[in-house]
Amino acid sequence: MLTLGISRLAAFLIEVIKFISILLQKSLLAVITAVSATLMPVQPSATHTDSVFPDQAEVREITAQTLEEFIRAEARLNNLDEEKVIFIARCESQMRYGALGDSNLICKSTKKPMRSRGIWQINECGHPEVSDEQAFDPSWSTGWAMEIFKNGNESKEWKACSNKYQKFVNAASVAKR
């Protein structure tokens, strides 16, 4: 009888150890992803989406989560409305640092197709001083975006998303009544 109890305990402990091992692997993956996103500028390329990890969707999910945590922390450090900052980042790029948009539009000054790049969709026509490397770098571009928010220019920079945010806030206010 005592042997049976020890066997069950041993089996239970083995399952607990397996579970802890899986959690540690996922935590290590999250740390590796966070560190690599912080240390290396991210370029939007097919090779970047290739991964040494088998589950691509999990890697992207952790990356988006890590980016959101980073952006929230930057918003708090700058005494900004965290929810507004996150709403605009999601609205602009779905929190994808390699996002590229607006290439169907023509820049009036250069007469060339324009592009909006990165998490914050920094438009190269409106901001020719911002390089692709900077626009696609989550750390640099978020610092750039925080300055826009601190100066109160987000409704000019991200007009459509700022309007959507205001409608969202207004609807939430009405719903609370």
C-alpha positions as CSV (number, residue, x, y, z in Angstrom):
1,M,0.0,0.0,0.0
2,L,2.8,2.4,0.9
3,T,4.6,1.5,-2.4
4,L,1.4,2.4,-4.4
5,G,1.2,5.8,-2.6
6,I,4.9,6.5,-3.4
7,S,4.4,5.5,-7.1
8,R,1.5,7.9,-7.4
9,L,3.4,10.6,-5.7
10,A,6.4,10.0,-8.0
11,A,4.1,10.1,-11.1
12,F,2.5,13.3,-9.9
13,L,5.9,14.9,-9.3
14,I,7.0,13.9,-12.7
15,E,4.0,15.6,-14.2
16,V,4.6,18.7,-12.1
17,I,8.2,18.8,-13.3
18,K,7.1,18.4,-17.0
19,F,4.7,21.3,-16.5
20,I,7.3,23.5,-14.9
21,S,9.7,22.6,-17.7
22,I,7.2,23.7,-20.3
23,L,6.5,27.0,-18.5
24,L,10.3,27.7,-18.2
25,Q,10.7,27.0,-22.0
26,K,7.9,29.5,-22.8
27,S,9.3,32.0,-20.3
28,L,12.8,31.6,-21.8
29,L,11.3,32.1,-25.3
30,A,9.6,35.3,-24.1
31,V,12.8,36.6,-22.6
32,I,14.8,35.8,-25.7
33,T,12.2,37.5,-27.9
34,A,12.1,40.6,-25.6
35,V,15.9,40.9,-25.5
36,S,16.3,40.5,-29.3
37,A,13.5,43.0,-30.0
38,T,15.2,45.5,-27.7
39,L,18.8,45.0,-28.8
40,M,18.4,44.6,-32.5
41,P,16.6,47.0,-34.9
42,V,13.9,45.1,-36.7
43,Q,13.8,45.2,-40.5
44,P,10.6,44.1,-42.2
45,S,11.8,41.2,-44.3
46,A,10.9,37.7,-45.1
47,T,14.0,36.5,-43.3
48,H,12.9,38.1,-40.1
49,T,9.6,36.2,-40.0
50,D,11.6,33.0,-40.4
51,S,12.2,31.6,-37.0
52,V,14.3,28.9,-35.3
53,F,11.3,28.2,-33.1
54,P,8.8,25.6,-34.4
55,D,5.6,27.5,-33.5
56,Q,5.6,30.8,-35.5
57,A,2.2,31.9,-34.2
58,E,3.4,31.6,-30.6
59,V,6.5,33.7,-31.4
60,R,4.5,36.4,-33.0
61,E,2.0,36.5,-30.1
62,I,4.8,36.8,-27.6
63,T,6.4,39.5,-29.7
64,A,3.2,41.5,-29.9
65,Q,2.7,41.0,-26.1
66,T,6.3,42.2,-25.4
67,L,5.8,45.2,-27.7
68,E,2.6,46.1,-25.9
69,E,4.3,45.8,-22.5
70,F,7.2,48.0,-23.7
71,I,4.9,50.6,-25.2
72,R,2.8,50.7,-22.0
73,A,5.9,51.1,-19.9
74,E,7.1,54.0,-22.1
75,A,3.6,55.6,-21.9
76,R,3.8,55.4,-18.1
77,L,7.3,56.8,-18.0
78,N,6.1,59.8,-20.0
79,N,2.9,60.3,-18.0
80,L,0.7,59.6,-21.0
81,D,-2.7,57.9,-21.3
82,E,-1.6,54.3,-21.6
83,E,-4.9,53.1,-23.1
84,K,-4.9,55.9,-25.7
85,V,-1.3,55.1,-26.8
86,I,-2.0,51.4,-27.1
87,F,-5.3,52.0,-28.9
88,I,-3.4,54.1,-31.5
89,A,-0.6,51.6,-31.9
90,R,-3.1,48.8,-32.4
91,C,-5.2,50.9,-34.8
92,E,-2.2,52.0,-36.9
93,S,-0.3,48.6,-37.2
94,Q,-2.0,45.9,-35.2
95,M,1.1,46.2,-33.0
96,R,3.3,44.9,-35.9
97,Y,6.7,46.5,-36.0
98,G,7.2,45.4,-39.6
99,A,3.9,46.9,-40.9
100,L,4.0,48.8,-44.1
101,G,1.0,50.8,-45.4
102,D,-0.2,53.6,-47.6
103,S,1.9,52.6,-50.6
104,N,-1.3,53.1,-52.7
105,L,-1.1,56.9,-51.9
106,I,1.0,59.4,-53.8
107,C,3.2,62.0,-51.9
108,K,2.3,65.5,-53.2
109,S,5.8,66.8,-52.8
110,T,7.7,64.0,-54.4
111,K,5.0,62.6,-56.7
112,K,6.1,59.1,-55.7
113,P,4.2,56.4,-53.8
114,M,4.4,57.0,-50.1
115,R,4.9,54.5,-47.4
116,S,3.9,54.4,-43.7
117,R,6.3,52.3,-41.7
118,G,6.4,50.3,-38.4
119,I,4.3,50.2,-35.3
120,W,3.5,53.9,-35.6
121,Q,3.1,54.0,-39.4
122,I,5.6,56.8,-39.7
123,N,4.9,58.2,-43.1
124,E,8.0,58.8,-45.2
125,C,6.4,61.7,-47.1
126,G,5.5,63.5,-44.0
127,H,8.7,62.6,-42.2
128,P,11.5,62.2,-44.7
129,E,14.0,62.7,-41.9
130,V,13.0,59.3,-40.4
131,S,14.9,56.4,-42.0
132,D,13.4,53.0,-42.6
133,E,15.8,51.6,-39.9
134,Q,14.4,54.1,-37.4
135,A,10.7,53.6,-38.4
136,F,10.9,49.9,-38.1
137,D,12.9,49.9,-34.9
138,P,10.3,49.5,-32.1
139,S,12.5,51.2,-29.5
140,W,13.4,54.2,-31.6
141,S,10.0,54.7,-33.2
142,T,8.2,54.4,-29.8
143,G,10.5,57.1,-28.4
144,W,9.6,59.2,-31.4
145,A,5.9,58.5,-30.9
146,M,6.1,59.4,-27.2
147,E,7.3,62.9,-28.2
148,I,4.3,63.3,-30.5
149,F,2.0,62.4,-27.6
150,K,3.8,64.6,-25.1
151,N,3.4,67.6,-27.5
152,G,-0.3,66.8,-27.9
153,N,0.1,66.3,-31.6
154,E,-1.4,62.7,-31.8
155,S,-4.6,63.9,-33.4
156,K,-2.6,65.5,-36.2
157,E,-0.2,62.7,-36.6
158,W,-2.7,59.8,-36.4
159,K,-5.9,61.6,-37.3
160,A,-8.0,58.6,-38.2
161,C,-7.0,56.5,-35.2
162,S,-7.3,59.5,-32.8
163,N,-10.8,60.0,-34.1
164,K,-11.6,56.3,-33.6
165,Y,-10.3,56.5,-30.1
166,Q,-12.4,59.6,-29.3
167,K,-15.5,57.7,-30.6
168,F,-14.6,54.7,-28.5
169,V,-14.2,56.9,-25.4
170,N,-17.5,58.7,-26.1
171,A,-19.3,55.4,-26.6
172,A,-17.9,54.0,-23.3
173,S,-18.9,57.2,-21.5
174,V,-22.5,56.9,-22.8
175,A,-22.6,53.2,-21.9
176,K,-21.6,54.0,-18.3
177,R,-24.6,56.3,-17.8
